[in-house]
Amino acid sequence: MTEPESKSHMTTGNWIFVVAAALLGVINLIDFAFYGHDFRDLGAAVGLLFIAWGGYKDITMVMVGGALLAIGSVAAKYLL
């Protein structure tokens, strides 16, 4: 008999990436809520959580949109 294939598309590297992006998103949400209410923190949090969700569901366009939002938030912090 052959081994049953795993239905999960997530490898260990993908899980680490998703958990790291989600953790960074939560940290930015905490930073937004308790330390200044800067919208760039909220934008970075939403972008990082989109990256985590897109990585979990394997949706490339969500990951790209989240990356653009997170990069834009970081750029706004240092360029504006």
KEKOLLUM-475229 format. One line per field, with one value per residue (C-alpha): x, y negated, z negated; residue number from 1. Coordinates in Angstrom, 1 decimal, decimal comma. Each point is the difference from the previous one (the first is absolute). Example, Ala and Ser with C-alpha at 12.3 -4.5 7.8 and 13.67 -1.06 7.14 Angstrom:
% KEKOLLUM-475229
x <- [12,3|1,4] .
y <- [4,5|-3,4] .
z <- [-7,8|0,7] .
num <- [1|2] .
***
This chain:
% KEKOLLUM-475229
x <- [0,0|1,1|0,2|-2,9|0,9|-0,2|-2,8|1,9|2,0|1,9|3,6|1,9|1,6|-3,4|-1,3|2,9|-0,6|-3,7|0,5|2,8|-2,1|-3,1|2,1|1,5|-3,5|-1,3|3,0|-0,8|-3,6|1,1|2,3|-2,9|-2,5|2,3|2,8|-1,0|-2,9|2,1|-1,7|3,2|0,1|-3,5|0,9|3,0|-2,1|-2,7|2,7|1,8|-3,2|-1,0|3,4|-0,6|-3,5|1,1|2,8|-2,3|-2,7|2,6|-1,4|2,8|-1,9|-0,9|3,6|1,2|-2,6|0,9|3,7|-0,7|-2,0|2,7|2,9|-2,0|-0,6|3,7|1,0|-2,5|1,6|3,5|-0,7|-2,8] .
y <- [0,0|-3,5|-2,7|-2,4|-3,5|-2,8|-2,5|-2,8|-2,2|-1,6|1,0|-0,8|-3,0|-1,3|0,4|-2,0|-2,7|-0,2|-0,1|-2,6|-2,3|0,4|-0,7|-3,1|-1,1|0,4|-1,9|-2,9|0,2|-0,3|-2,9|-1,7|0,5|-0,9|-2,1|-2,9|0,8|-0,5|1,2|1,3|2,5|1,1|0,2|2,1|2,3|0,5|0,6|2,6|1,7|0,1|1,6|2,6|0,8|0,1|2,4|2,2|0,2|0,0|-3,2|-1,8|-3,3|-0,4|0,4|-2,5|-2,5|0,5|-0,4|-3,3|-1,3|1,0|-1,4|-3,2|-0,4|0,5|-2,4|-2,6|0,3|-0,8|-2,2|-2,3] .
z <- [0,0|0,6|-2,6|0,0|1,2|-2,4|0,9|-1,7|2,4|-2,9|-0,6|-3,1|1,7|1,0|-3,5|-1,4|2,6|-0,8|-3,7|0,2|2,2|-2,3|-3,1|1,6|1,0|-3,6|-1,4|2,4|-1,1|-3,7|1,0|1,7|-2,9|-2,9|1,3|2,1|2,4|3,1|3,1|1,5|-2,9|0,9|3,7|-0,8|-2,2|2,6|2,7|-2,1|-0,9|3,7|0,7|-2,7|1,2|3,7|-1,0|-2,0|2,8|2,8|1,6|1,8|0,7|-3,7|-0,9|2,6|-1,1|-3,6|0,8|1,9|-2,9|-2,6|2,1|0,6|-3,8|-0,8|2,8|-1,3|-3,4|1,2|3,0|-1,2] .
num <- [1|2|3|4|5|6|7|8|9|10|11|12|13|14|15|16|17|18|19|20|21|22|23|24|25|26|27|28|29|30|31|32|33|34|35|36|37|38|39|40|41|42|43|44|45|46|47|48|49|50|51|52|53|54|55|56|57|58|59|60|61|62|63|64|65|66|67|68|69|70|71|72|73|74|75|76|77|78|79|80] .
***
